[in-house]
Amino acid sequence: MTSNFMRTVHLKTAQQFKEQGHDLQYVVKHFHKVGIPEDEIPELLPLLGFGLDADPLALRTKNQKD
């Protein structure tokens, strides 16, 4: 479980990425890189204005292969 402080920090960073034009997959990779638990990512994306139906492959974990 991620603390509220760390969630806020990573959400602000992800919002900056989105404002810079990065896509959903880029934001999800950021969350993976900083250690956000996989089950928390779908909760965070709508807070950034991303719909999970926009890119279903974006939520794939880095260990999955094509």
N, C-alpha and C positions, 0 to 999 in steps of 0.2 A: 504494500500500500504506500502510495506516495503522499508525503505531507502536503498540507494545503499551501505552504510557502513554496515548495518546489513545483507543485502544479501551476501556481500562479507565474512563477519565473519562466517555466517552459511554455506556458500558454502565451505569455507576452512575446517570447522569442518566436514562437510559431506564427503569431499574428504579424510580426515584422516580416517574416519570410513570405507570408501570404501577400502583404502589402507590396513586397518587392517583386511579386509576380510568380512566385514559386507555386507549384501545384500540390494537390493532396498527397501524392506519393512522396514528394520531398519532405513534407511535414511529418508524415508517418515515419520516414527514415530517421528524421531528427529525433522523434520520440523513442524509437528503438535505440538509437545511439546513446541517448542520455539515460536509458534504463527505465523508461516508463513501462509498467507492466502491461502485457498484451491485452488483458481484460479491461484496462482503464482507457485505452486509446479510443475505442468507439464512443466513450462518454465525453471525451475532450473535443472530438472533431466537430460536433454540432455547435459547440461554444465558439468555434472559429468560423462558422457559417458553411462548413462542408457537410454535404449530405452523403451518407454511406453508399447511396445508389449511384453516385457520380462515377466512381471507379472501383469496382469490386476487387480488382487485383491489387489495389494500393494497400490493403490490409494484410496481404500475405506476409508471413514472417520471413526473415532473411534466410532461414534454414530450408525453406521450401524451394523446389526447383520446378522449372517448366515441364 
